[in-house]
Amino acid sequence: MKLAPVLLTAALAVPSFAASCESLTSLSLPDAKITAAQIVPAGTFAPPGGARANAYKNVPDFCRVQATLTPSTDSDIKVEVWLPATAGWNHKFQAVGNGGWAGVISYGALAEGVKAGYATASTDTGHSTPGGNFALGHPEKLVDFSWRSEHEMTVKGKAIVQAFYGNAPQRSYWNGCSTGGRQALKEAQMFPEDFDGIIAGAPGNRNLMALWVAHALLKDPPSHIPPAKYPMIHKAALEACDARDGVKDGLIEDPTRCNFDPKVLLCKGEDSSDCLTAAQVEGARKVYQPFKNPRTGKDLFGPLAPGSELGWTVMAGGPEPYSAAVDQLKYVVYKDAAWDWRKFDFATDSALFEKPEHLMMNATDPNLKKFFSHGGRLLIYQGWNDQNVSPYNTVNYFKNVQETLGASKTANNIRLFMMPGMAHCSGGEGPNTFDKVGTLDRWVEEGKAPESVIASHSTDGKIDRTRPLCSYPQTAKYKGSGSIDDAANFVCQP
């Protein structure tokens, strides 16, 4: 099609692009319809519902493109592409991921992308519900959620970028955490040409960990640990593990190097607020233990790590378990909205997770040869205190990639940064923020993999701790002098 010339107001000081924003509604794309395209003046965007509109006050002018993608007869994938509408575009494309079961556009991530100069895209993954009930009776929508919506968004998003600016993006990146981390790995595995660089935070592969925790702490009332006891368990874990890295700083640098047994908290008499009953001790032990195949002894999924206790409310606060895990079993595995999670037998029912529709949702294939062969870079990160996704699963995936392709052959294509004290994707007691996109961009552009990056922790908007994050399996070691809150006083060591 021949697009109309740019028709934007001089007040926005917009350079001459290949097309006006409004004219993009006539852009013809396969299995897609652009439903709206309009300039959003700086600082005026208000998300649906008007929630936290002030969070967008620093977003510059952008062309907001909304589209519906229909790669199947049952598909209804909503996509938004935000295009910097001034000379601030950096000639790069960034796709941003989702959380949970998605069902919403990631507006905050879109805003961050545009502020950094990226043409940025997000999808609702093909449905508009907060849980997994959309999948019941809709196998094509499950495909959309599992992988198709992200790929279709990427292809269409790049086409929109080409139409608006008259040039294809010079670089393309994925940036996601949790479900977005799973989406990231799925892209690298299934569509290795989509991106030059991929950020995969806390990849939320679908396994039985949440149900394992629920059975350990919620199924039998005597095993339930009241959330008021979590700080006590956390304190005991720190006392057992904190100083093993050479400095007592309130963080467990590497939980794999410490064995914490909650038995030290066993009540000597009646149950009280400062101890655990025998049933509670056994429940807590299960939370820290990987689940093994009862027949083969093989680890099927990892546990939560010592240090994560302050976040156990997500999985074990009760009275019902983490809804995302139950929804998966109800609507994908059993296809029964009335299914009772208490009836699940780990010894016999775990094999149900080998069904094709479940495997389709996961991103565990370690063969990234095609992604790496064109110079693709994969940056993985996760907090050791993650309360939603087992950090051990992420470490195991990293090791599987190395074992499959060779550690030396992948040395400049993949990096894993484990973050002491960080919770799920953000938050926690440890340094929990670093320049992920900038780190990846420099890696792609300059070709040298980062050996360490500086992360920070803030309180009330003020940075109060910095620490190097070390390329796994290295960890940060205190030099022996200076502030333990200053990254300059630590060095990465094996």
PEDAGI-V622934 format. One record per residue. N is the residue number from 1. RES is the residue in one small letter. D_FIRST is the distance of its C-alpha to the first C-alpha in Angstrom with 1 decimal. Layout:
N;RES;D_FIRST  N;RES;D_FIRST
//
This chain:
1;m;0.0  2;k;3.8  3;l;6.2  4;a;9.6  5;p;12.6  6;v;15.1  7;l;17.3  8;l;20.1  9;t;23.8  10;a;26.0  11;a;28.4  12;l;26.4  13;a;26.4  14;v;22.9  15;p;21.8  16;s;18.6  17;f;15.9  18;a;12.3  19;a;11.3  20;s;13.8  21;c;15.0  22;e;14.6  23;s;10.9  24;l;10.6  25;t;11.6  26;s;8.3  27;l;7.1  28;s;7.4  29;l;10.3  30;p;13.1  31;d;16.1  32;a;15.0  33;k;14.4  34;i;14.2  35;t;17.0  36;a;17.6  37;a;16.7  38;q;19.2  39;i;21.3  40;v;24.8  41;p;27.4  42;a;29.9  43;g;32.5  44;t;31.4  45;f;29.8  46;a;31.9  47;p;31.5  48;p;31.8  49;g;35.5  50;g;35.9  51;a;37.9  52;r;38.5  53;a;36.2  54;n;38.3  55;a;37.1  56;y;33.8  57;k;35.4  58;n;34.7  59;v;31.0  60;p;29.1  61;d;26.1  62;f;23.1  63;c;19.7  64;r;20.4  65;v;17.6  66;q;19.0  67;a;17.6  68;t;19.3  69;l;19.2  70;t;20.6  71;p;21.3  72;s;24.4  73;t;25.5  74;d;27.7  75;s;25.4  76;d;24.6  77;i;23.7  78;k;23.1  79;v;21.5  80;e;21.3  81;v;19.8  82;w;21.5  83;l;20.1  84;p;22.8  85;a;21.7  86;t;24.1  87;a;25.0  88;g;26.6  89;w;24.0  90;n;25.9  91;h;22.8  92;k;23.8  93;f;22.8  94;q;25.4  95;a;25.5  96;v;28.5  97;g;30.7  98;n;32.7  99;g;36.3  100;g;38.3  101;w;36.6  102;a;33.7  103;g;32.2  104;v;31.0  105;i;28.5  106;s;30.3  107;y;29.9  108;g;32.7  109;a;31.2  110;l;27.8  111;a;29.7  112;e;31.7  113;g;28.6  114;v;27.0  115;k;30.4  116;a;30.7  117;g;27.4  118;y;25.3  119;a;21.9  120;t;23.5  121;a;22.7  122;s;25.0  123;t;25.2  124;d;27.9  125;t;28.2  126;g;27.4  127;h;30.2  128;s;31.9  129;t;35.6  130;p;37.8  131;g;39.5  132;g;39.1  133;n;39.7  134;f;36.0  135;a;36.6  136;l;39.4  137;g;38.2  138;h;34.6  139;p;34.4  140;e;30.6  141;k;30.7  142;l;33.3  143;v;31.0  144;d;28.3  145;f;30.9  146;s;32.4  147;w;29.5  148;r;26.2  149;s;25.0  150;e;25.5  151;h;23.6  152;e;20.7  153;m;20.6  154;t;20.7  155;v;17.9  156;k;15.5  157;g;17.1  158;k;16.4  159;a;12.7  160;i;12.8  161;v;15.1  162;q;12.8  163;a;9.9  164;f;12.7  165;y;15.0  166;g;13.1  167;n;15.7  168;a;16.8  169;p;20.1  170;q;23.1  171;r;25.2  172;s;24.8  173;y;27.7  174;w;28.9  175;n;31.6  176;g;33.5  177;c;37.1  178;s;38.9  179;t;36.3  180;g;33.9  181;g;36.2  182;r;36.2  183;q;32.4  184;a;32.6  185;l;34.8  186;k;32.9  187;e;29.8  188;a;32.0  189;q;33.5  190;m;30.7  191;f;27.6  192;p;29.2  193;e;26.1  194;d;24.4  195;f;26.6  196;d;28.7  197;g;31.2  198;i;32.3  199;i;34.7  200;a;36.6  201;g;39.1  202;a;41.8  203;p;39.9  204;g;40.6  205;n;41.0  206;r;42.5  207;n;46.1  208;l;49.4  209;m;50.6  210;a;50.2  211;l;52.1  212;w;54.7  213;v;55.3  214;a;55.6  215;h;58.1  216;a;60.0  217;l;60.3  218;l;59.5  219;k;60.6  220;d;64.3  221;p;65.4  222;p;68.0  223;s;65.4  224;h;63.2  225;i;63.3  226;p;63.0  227;p;60.3  228;a;63.2  229;k;64.4  230;y;61.3  231;p;62.3  232;m;65.6  233;i;64.0  234;h;61.6  235;k;64.6  236;a;66.4  237;a;63.5  238;l;63.3  239;e;67.0  240;a;66.8  241;c;63.7  242;d;63.0  243;a;65.5  244;r;64.8  245;d;62.4  246;g;65.1  247;v;64.4  248;k;64.7  249;d;61.6  250;g;60.7  251;l;58.1  252;i;58.3  253;e;56.7  254;d;56.5  255;p;57.7  256;t;58.0  257;r;61.0  258;c;62.9  259;n;64.4  260;f;64.9  261;d;67.0  262;p;67.0  263;k;70.5  264;v;71.7  265;l;71.0  266;l;73.0  267;c;75.2  268;k;78.9  269;g;79.8  270;e;78.1  271;d;74.3  272;s;73.5  273;s;70.6  274;d;71.3  275;c;71.4  276;l;69.8  277;t;71.6  278;a;71.8  279;a;69.1  280;q;66.8  281;v;67.6  282;e;66.6  283;g;63.4  284;a;62.5  285;r;63.3  286;k;60.8  287;v;58.0  288;y;58.7  289;q;59.0  290;p;56.2  291;f;56.2  292;k;57.4  293;n;57.1  294;p;60.5  295;r;60.9  296;t;59.5  297;g;59.9  298;k;56.4  299;d;54.7  300;l;51.9  301;f;50.8  302;g;52.0  303;p;53.9  304;l;53.7  305;a;55.4  306;p;58.5  307;g;57.3  308;s;54.8  309;e;57.4  310;l;56.3  311;g;53.1  312;w;54.6  313;t;54.2  314;v;50.6  315;m;52.0  316;a;55.5  317;g;56.1  318;g;56.5  319;p;57.3  320;e;54.2  321;p;52.3  322;y;48.9  323;s;46.6  324;a;43.7  325;a;46.1  326;v;47.5  327;d;44.1  328;q;43.2  329;l;46.3  330;k;46.2  331;y;42.6  332;v;41.7  333;v;45.0  334;y;47.3  335;k;44.7  336;d;47.4  337;a;47.1  338;a;50.9  339;w;51.5  340;d;54.2  341;w;53.7  342;r;57.5  343;k;57.7  344;f;55.7  345;d;57.9  346;f;56.8  347;a;59.0  348;t;57.6  349;d;54.3  350;s;52.5  351;a;51.4  352;l;49.1  353;f;46.8  354;e;46.1  355;k;44.2  356;p;40.7  357;e;39.0  358;h;40.9  359;l;40.4  360;m;36.6  361;m;36.8  362;n;38.6  363;a;37.6  364;t;40.8  365;d;39.9  366;p;41.4  367;n;39.7  368;l;37.1  369;k;37.4  370;k;33.7  371;f;32.7  372;f;35.5  373;s;34.9  374;h;31.8  375;g;33.6  376;g;32.7  377;r;35.1  378;l;36.4  379;l;38.3  380;i;40.3  381;y;42.5  382;q;44.8  383;g;47.7  384;w;51.1  385;n;51.9  386;d;48.8  387;q;49.9  388;n;47.0  389;v;46.1  390;s;48.9  391;p;48.7  392;y;50.6  393;n;47.7  394;t;45.4  395;v;48.1  396;n;48.6  397;y;44.9  398;f;45.0  399;k;48.1  400;n;46.7  401;v;43.7  402;q;46.3  403;e;48.6  404;t;45.8  405;l;44.3  406;g;47.2  407;a;47.9  408;s;48.0  409;k;44.7  410;t;42.8  411;a;44.6  412;n;41.7  413;n;39.1  414;i;40.5  415;r;42.6  416;l;44.3  417;f;45.7  418;m;48.1  419;m;48.9  420;p;52.5  421;g;53.0  422;m;49.3  423;a;48.5  424;h;45.3  425;c;42.4  426;s;44.2  427;g;47.5  428;g;51.0  429;e;53.9  430;g;52.5  431;p;49.9  432;n;46.7  433;t;44.0  434;f;42.6  435;d;39.5  436;k;37.7  437;v;34.3  438;g;35.8  439;t;38.2  440;l;35.4  441;d;33.3  442;r;36.3  443;w;37.2  444;v;33.8  445;e;33.6  446;e;37.3  447;g;38.0  448;k;41.3  449;a;41.9  450;p;43.6  451;e;47.2  452;s;47.6  453;v;45.8  454;i;47.4  455;a;47.2  456;s;48.6  457;h;50.1  458;s;50.2  459;t;52.4  460;d;51.5  461;g;48.8  462;k;51.2  463;i;51.1  464;d;54.5  465;r;54.1  466;t;52.2  467;r;52.4  468;p;50.9  469;l;49.0  470;c;49.9  471;s;48.0  472;y;49.5  473;p;52.3  474;q;53.6  475;t;54.8  476;a;55.7  477;k;59.4  478;y;61.3  479;k;63.0  480;g;66.1  481;s;66.1  482;g;64.1  483;s;62.1  484;i;60.7  485;d;57.8  486;d;56.7  487;a;54.4  488;a;56.3  489;n;59.3  490;f;57.7  491;v;56.8  492;c;54.9  493;q;57.3  494;p;57.3
//
